[in-house]
Amino acid sequence: MVWNDDTVERLKKLWADGLTTGDIGKQLGVSKNAVVGKAHRLGLKARPSPIKRTKKEKDEKIRSVVDLKADSCRWPIGDPRHPNFHFCGKTAIPGKPYCSEHAQIAYVSSSRVREEEPAPAAPAATAPAQGAEPASES
């Protein structure tokens, strides 16, 4: 696309109106990256990034796995079909996907299993003694 005086003026007006770069691009028939580049070259006033979060948003529950940081606990809380579903989000144990609280639930050691469950009874001997003849079927 060639930027002419008309499209530059439309870009300036839409930028001043606060439209997103994607919306401006759609109206002008260009990509949002073309809008960003041209706005930068024109020296238009920078606007806050829609990606940056405010302090209030950081305090909200993490509702999607894509909102988690690399070191966030990924323990799901609630039913994914309900609006109150979220992930723990606390700091995870290094090398693990869960915080210490949820790791205790997720990772059960074999010694803990043995302590909680009674040992299975030994199976009865079913093999014939050595040298004994198998029982005949009548």
RODRENVO-28452 format. One record per residue: x, y, z of N, C-alpha, C, O in turn; residue in three letters. Coordinates in pm, whole numbers, padded with zeros to 5 digits, always signed. Layout:
XYZXYZXYZXYZALA;...
This chain:
+00084-00119+00000+00000+00000+00000+00088+00124+00000+00192+00129+00066MET;+00044+00222-00073+00113+00350-00076+00034+00446+00012-00086+00464-00005VAL;+00104+00507+00107+00038+00604+00194+00028+00736+00119+00129+00793+00079TRP;-00094+00783+00099-00112+00914+00037-00166+01010+00142-00193+00971+00255ASN;-00183+01136+00103-00227+01239+00199-00361+01204+00262-00382+01228+00381ASP;-00453+01147+00182-00586+01113+00231-00579+01005+00340-00641+01019+00445ASP;-00505+00897+00314-00498+00788+00412-00420+00830+00536-00450+00784+00646THR;-00320+00916+00520-00246+00966+00636-00338+01049+00726-00334+01036+00848VAL;-00421+01133+00665-00515+01214+00744-00618+01126+00814-00652+01150+00930GLU;-00668+01025+00743-00764+00932+00806-00697+00859+00922-00758+00841+01027ARG;-00573+00816+00903-00499+00750+01010-00488+00840+01132-00513+00797+01244LEU;-00450+00967+01110-00436+01062+01222-00568+01080+01296-00570+01084+01419LYS;-00678+01091+01221-00809+01111+01285-00850+00989+01366-00893+01002+01481LYS;-00838+00869+01306-00876+00746+01375-00787+00721+01497-00832+00670+01600LEU;-00660+00758+01484-00566+00743+01596-00609+00834+01710-00612+00793+01826TRP;-00643+00958+01677-00687+01055+01777-00819+01013+01841-00845+01041+01958ALA;-00904+00944+01762-01032+00896+01816-01014+00778+01911-01109+00738+01980ASP;-00894+00722+01915-00866+00614+02009-00895+00474+01958-00898+00380+02037GLY;-00916+00459+01828-00940+00325+01774-00815+00240+01789-00704+00292+01792LEU;-00833+00110+01799-00719+00020+01806-00649+00016+01672-00706+00051+01569THR;-00522-00026+01675-00447-00034+01550-00512-00135+01455-00510-00115+01334THR;-00569-00240+01510-00638-00338+01426-00761-00279+01358-00785-00303+01240GLY;-00839-00201+01434-00957-00138+01376-00920-00033+01271-00985-00022+01168ASP;-00815+00043+01300-00769+00142+01201-00725+00070+01074-00759+00112+00963ILE;-00650-00038+01092-00603-00114+00976-00718-00166+00891-00711-00162+00768GLY;-00824-00214+00956-00940-00265+00882-01005-00153+00800-01042-00173+00685LYS;-01018-00036+00862-01081+00076+00791-00996+00127+00675-01048+00174+00574GLN;-00864+00116+00692-00776+00166+00586-00734+00056+00488-00673+00085+00385LEU;-00765-00068+00520-00730-00178+00432-00582-00217+00441-00523-00261+00343GLY;-00524-00200+00560-00383-00235+00582-00373-00317+00710-00470-00329+00785VAL;-00256-00374+00735-00237-00451+00858-00218-00357+00977-00186-00240+00961SER;-00240-00411+01095-00219-00328+01214-00072-00291+01229-00040-00185+01283LYS;+00018-00378+01182+00160-00345+01188+00193-00228+01096+00280-00147+01128ASN;+00126-00219+00982+00146-00105+00893+00099+00023+00962+00162+00128+00947ALA;-00011+00014+01036-00062+00130+01110+00037+00173+01217+00067+00292+01230VAL;+00088+00077+01293+00184+00107+01399+00309+00173+01341+00357+00274+01392VAL;+00361+00114+01234+00481+00170+01172+00461+00311+01121+00545+00398+01144GLY;+00350+00335+01054+00325+00469+00999+00302+00569+01111+00350+00683+01104LYS;+00229+00529+01215+00205+00618+01329+00338+00655+01395+00358+00770+01435ALA;+00426+00559+01406+00558+00586+01465+00637+00683+01378+00697+00778+01429HIS;+00638+00659+01247+00711+00747+01156+00652+00889+01153+00724+00986+01132ARG;+00521+00898+01174+00456+01031+01177+00476+01100+01312+00447+01219+01326LEU;+00526+01025+01410+00547+01084+01543+00417+01103+01621+00409+01190+01707GLY;+00315+01021+01591+00189+01032+01665+00211+00991+01810+00294+00905+01840LEU;+00135+01053+01897+00150+01029+02041+00123+00882+02073+00021+00826+02033LYS;+00217+00820+02145+00203+00679+02184+00085+00664+02279+00053+00753+02357ALA;+00021+00549+02270-00092+00519+02357-00056+00399+02445+00032+00322+02408ARG;-00122+00383+02558-00090+00269+02643-00118+00137+02571-00215+00125+02497PRO;-00032+00040+02594-00049-00091+02531-00170-00161+02591-00189-00159+02712SER;-00251-00223+02507-00365-00298+02560-00319-00427+02629-00397-00492+02698PRO;-00192-00464+02610-00140-00587+02670-00100-00565+02815-00112-00657+02896ILE;-00055-00446+02849-00013-00419+02987-00134-00426+03078-00244-00384+03043LYS;-00110-00481+03196-00220-00496+03292-00210-00393+03402-00100-00350+03439ARG;-00324-00353+03452-00325-00262+03566-00311-00344+03693-00325-00466+03690THR;-00284-00277+03803-00268-00346+03931-00395-00423+03967-00388-00534+04020LYS;-00512-00366+03939-00638-00432+03970-00650-00564+03894-00694-00664+03951LYS;-00610-00566+03767-00619-00688+03688-00525-00796+03741-00558-00914+03734GLU;-00409-00757+03794-00314-00855+03846-00371-00925+03969-00337-01041+03995LYS;-00456-00857+04045-00512-00915+04165-00629-01010+04136-00671-01084+04225ASP;-00681-01009+04014-00793-01095+03980-00748-01239+03964-00629-01266+03946GLU;-00842-01329+03970-00811-01472+03952-00765-01499+03811-00813-01438+03715LYS;-00671-01592+03798-00620-01632+03668-00719-01729+03608-00735-01840+03660ILE;-00784-01691+03501-00891-01770+03444-00848-01857+03327-00921-01948+03287ARG;-00732-01831+03272-00688-01906+03155-00543-01948+03173-00464-01878+03235SER;-00509-02063+03118-00372-02111+03129-00276-02018+03057-00158-02013+03092VAL;-00323-01943+02959-00235-01849+02890-00202-01727+02975-00107-01655+02946VAL;-00279-01703+03082-00251-01592+03173-00143-01628+03274-00092-01539+03343ASP;-00109-01755+03285-00011-01799+03383+00131-01763+03339+00162-01764+03220LEU;+00216-01732+03436+00357-01711+03407+00426-01847+03412+00365-01947+03452LYS;+00550-01852+03371+00623-01978+03366+00633-02043+03503+00636-02165+03514ALA;+00639-01962+03609+00654-02018+03743+00524-02015+03823+00527-02017+03946ASP;+00410-02010+03755+00280-02008+03823+00226-02149+03844+00247-02238+03761SER;+00158-02169+03956+00094-02298+03985-00022-02317+03888-00106-02229+03871CYS;-00026-02433+03826-00128-02464+03725-00241-02550+03780-00311-02616+03703ARG;-00259-02551+03912-00364-02631+03972-00500-02570+03939-00525-02455+03974TRP;-00588-02646+03872-00721-02593+03838-00811-02590+03961-00811-02682+04043PRO;-00887-02483+03973-00978-02468+04087-01119-02447+04033-01146-02350+03961ILE;-01209-02538+04068-01347-02527+04024-01373-02605+03897-01286-02675+03845GLY;-01493-02590+03849-01538-02660+03728-01513-02571+03607-01561-02457+03603ASP;-01438-02620+03507-01409-02537+03389-01533-02487+03315-01524-02393+03236PRO;-01648-02549+03340-01770-02506+03272-01837-02389+03342-01934-02334+03291ARG;-01788-02349+03459-01849-02240+03534-01762-02115+03530-01640-02126+03518HIS;-01823-01998+03540-01748-01873+03527-01647-01849+03640-01555-01769+03623PRO;-01662-01915+03755-01569-01892+03865-01445-01982+03857-01361-01979+03947ASN;-01433-02061+03751-01316-02147+03732-01191-02063+03716-01192-01960+03649PHE;-01081-02107+03780-00954-02037+03767-00840-02131+03805-00863-02245+03844HIS;-00719-02082+03794-00601-02158+03832-00541-02094+03957-00561-01975+03981PHE;-00470-02173+04035-00412-02126+04161-00327-02002+04137-00355-01897+04195CYS;-00224-02011+04054-00142-01895+04020-00033-01859+04118+00047-01770+04090GLY;-00026-01927+04236+00083-01900+04330+00215-01943+04267+00215-02007+04162LYS;+00325-01908+04329+00456-01945+04276+00476-02095+04287+00461-02153+04394THR;+00510-02157+04176+00528-02303+04169+00666-02341+04221+00759-02260+04221ALA;+00678-02466+04264+00807-02522+04304+00893-02529+04177+00843-02571+04072ILE;+01020-02488+04184+01104-02495+04063+01105-02635+04002+01128-02733+04072PRO;+01079-02642+03873+01077-02769+03801+00945-02843+03811+00931-02950+03753GLY;+00848-02790+03883+00717-02853+03899+00609-02756+03852+00631-02635+03852LYS;+00493-02808+03812+00386-02718+03768+00296-02666+03881+00204-02589+03856PRO;+00323-02709+04006+00235-02674+04117+00310-02607+04232+00431-02624+04247TYR;+00237-02530+04312+00292-02472+04435+00307-02585+04537+00264-02697+04512CYS;+00369-02556+04651+00394-02663+04750+00264-02724+04800+00258-02845+04821SER;+00161-02644+04820+00032-02696+04868-00027-02797+04770-00070-02905+04810GLU;-00030-02762+04643-00091-02850+04545+00000-02965+04504-00048-03070+04461HIS;+00131-02948+04518+00224-03058+04489+00203-03171+04590+00217-03288+04555ALA;+00170-03136+04715+00144-03239+04816+00022-03323+04779+00015-03441+04814GLN;-00072-03264+04710-00191-03338+04667-00160-03417+04540-00201-03533+04525ILE;-00087-03355+04448-00063-03415+04317+00038-03530+04322+00022-03630+04252ALA;+00141-03514+04404+00247-03614+04407+00237-03693+04536+00270-03644+04644TYR;+00193-03817+04524+00177-03904+04640+00293-04004+04637+00309-04079+04540VAL;+00374-04003+04744+00487-04095+04747+00438-04236+04776+00333-04255+04836SER;+00516-04336+04732+00475-04475+04753+00474-04509+04901+00395-04594+04942SER;+00559-04447+04983+00557-04475+05127+00429-04421+05190+00375-04483+05282SER;+00380-04307+05142+00256-04251+05195+00138-04341+05158+00046-04358+05237ARG;+00141-04399+05038+00034-04489+04996+00034-04612+05086-00072-04658+05128VAL;+00154-04666+05114+00164-04785+05201+00114-04757+05341+00054-04844+05403ARG;+00137-04637+05392+00091-04602+05527-00061-04592+05533-00121-04629+05634GLU;-00123-04544+05426-00266-04520+05427-00348-04643+05390-00462-04654+05434GLU;-00293-04735+05311-00369-04850+05266-00314-04977+05330-00193-04993+05341GLU;-00403-05068+05374-00353-05194+05428-00288-05276+05318-00327-05269+05202PRO;-00186-05355+05357-00116-05439+05260-00210-05548+05210-00289-05600+05289ALA;-00204-05583+05082-00291-05689+05031-00252-05824+05091-00134-05848+05119PRO;-00350-05909+05109-00325-06043+05164-00248-06124+05061-00265-06107+04941ALA;-00162-06214+05112-00084-06299+05022-00177-06396+04953-00267-06450+05017ALA;-00159-06419+04823-00247-06512+04752-00222-06655+04799-00110-06691+04836PRO;-00327-06736+04798-00316-06878+04838-00234-06953+04735-00240-06922+04616ALA;-00157-07052+04782-00075-07131+04691-00167-07216+04604-00251-07290+04655ALA;-00149-07207+04473-00234-07282+04382-00155-07381+04298-00212-07468+04234THR;-00023-07366+04299+00058-07457+04218+00075-07589+04293+00091-07588+04415ALA;+00072-07702+04223+00091-07832+04289+00233-07843+04340+00326-07786+04282PRO;+00249-07916+04446+00381-07938+04503+00467-08009+04401+00416-08080+04314ALA;+00599-07989+04412+00688-08049+04315+00681-08199+04323+00689-08256+04432GLN;+00667-08263+04211+00658-08408+04205+00518-08460+04220+00494-08578+04197GLY;+00423-08376+04259+00286-08421+04275+00220-08426+04140+00251-08347+04051ALA;+00128-08518+04126+00058-08533+03999-00065-08441+03999-00132-08427+04101GLU;-00093-08379+03885-00213-08294+03881-00338-08379+03901-00342-08496+03864PRO;-00438-08317+03958-00565-08386+03983-00629-08421+03850-00630-08342+03756ALA;-00682-08544+03844-00745-08585+03719-00888-08538+03716-00955-08528+03818SER;-00931-08511+03596-01070-08467+03580-01156-08588+03549-01120-08668+03463GLU;-01265-08603+03616-01352-08719+03594-01475-08679+03521-01561-08763+03494SER;
